[in-house]
């Protein structure tokens, strides 16, 4: 969104996109550095494109719902 705002010279889109990107980065860093085991584990998993667990391969996918970006994992095998 920020890039679209920059290209179209729309300051509102630019700042909204930049704020969203900064907030996502902030949350990731908070989870990564957290002493809370669950938050730290969540950051470790979502920081990867894929992982293996109990003999199954999971791949990260992205979806958009109501303008919000979400990640989820799909079991491949």
Secondary structure, DSSP 8 states (H G I E B T S, - for coil): -HHHHHHHT-HHHHHHHHHHHHHHHHHHHHHHH-S-HHHHHHHHHHTSSEEEETTEEEEEEEEEETTEEEEEEEE--
